[in-house]
Every structure is written in structure tokens, then in C-alpha cells.
Amino acid sequence: MQVPKDQITIILPTLNEEQAIGKIIDEIKQEGYTKHHANKSKIKII
């Protein structure tokens, strides 16, 4: 069973990762997960 990417939430726990987080987010986007507005966000930076 494959779950559609628009139904997946990705949570990235980080601590002092400012040098690596940009690359990680870019790689996630390259896999087809994109940022959307409102409550449909697939990538949410808090």
C-alpha cells in the first residue's frame, strides 16, 4: 500500500542544525514533497 505524498506530514526534529537543514529541506522537495499554504502544508517549519 502506497500513501499519497499529499497525505504525509514530515516532522524534522532539530537542535543546532542550521548548517544542514536547508539541504535536507531541498532534498525533501526534490522527492516531490512541496510546500502548500493553509492547513495543507507538507513542509512546515516551526
C-alpha positions as CSV (number, residue, x, y, z in Angstrom):
1,M,0.0,0.0,0.0
2,Q,1.4,3.4,-1.0
3,V,0.3,6.6,0.7
4,P,-0.1,9.7,-1.5
5,K,2.6,12.3,-0.7
6,D,-0.1,14.9,-0.1
7,Q,-1.3,12.8,2.9
8,I,2.1,12.7,4.6
9,T,3.4,15.1,7.2
10,I,7.2,15.3,7.6
11,I,8.5,16.3,11.0
12,L,12.2,17.1,11.3
13,P,13.4,17.3,14.9
14,T,16.4,19.6,15.0
15,L,18.8,21.1,17.5
16,N,21.6,23.2,16.3
17,E,21.2,22.0,12.7
18,E,21.2,25.4,10.9
19,Q,24.0,24.3,8.6
20,A,22.3,21.1,7.4
21,I,18.6,21.9,7.5
22,G,18.5,23.8,4.2
23,K,20.0,20.8,2.3
24,I,17.6,18.4,4.0
25,I,14.5,20.5,3.0
26,D,15.8,20.8,-0.6
27,E,16.2,17.0,-0.7
28,I,12.6,16.5,0.6
29,K,11.3,18.9,-2.1
30,Q,13.2,17.0,-4.8
31,E,11.4,13.9,-3.8
32,G,8.1,15.6,-4.6
33,Y,7.0,16.9,-1.3
34,T,6.2,20.6,-1.8
35,K,5.1,23.4,0.4
36,H,1.5,24.4,0.3
37,H,-0.4,27.2,2.1
38,A,-3.0,26.9,4.8
39,N,-3.6,23.6,6.6
40,K,-2.4,21.6,3.7
41,S,1.3,22.2,4.3
42,K,3.5,19.3,3.6
43,I,6.6,21.1,4.8
44,K,6.1,23.2,7.8
45,I,9.0,25.0,9.5
46,I,8.3,25.9,13.1
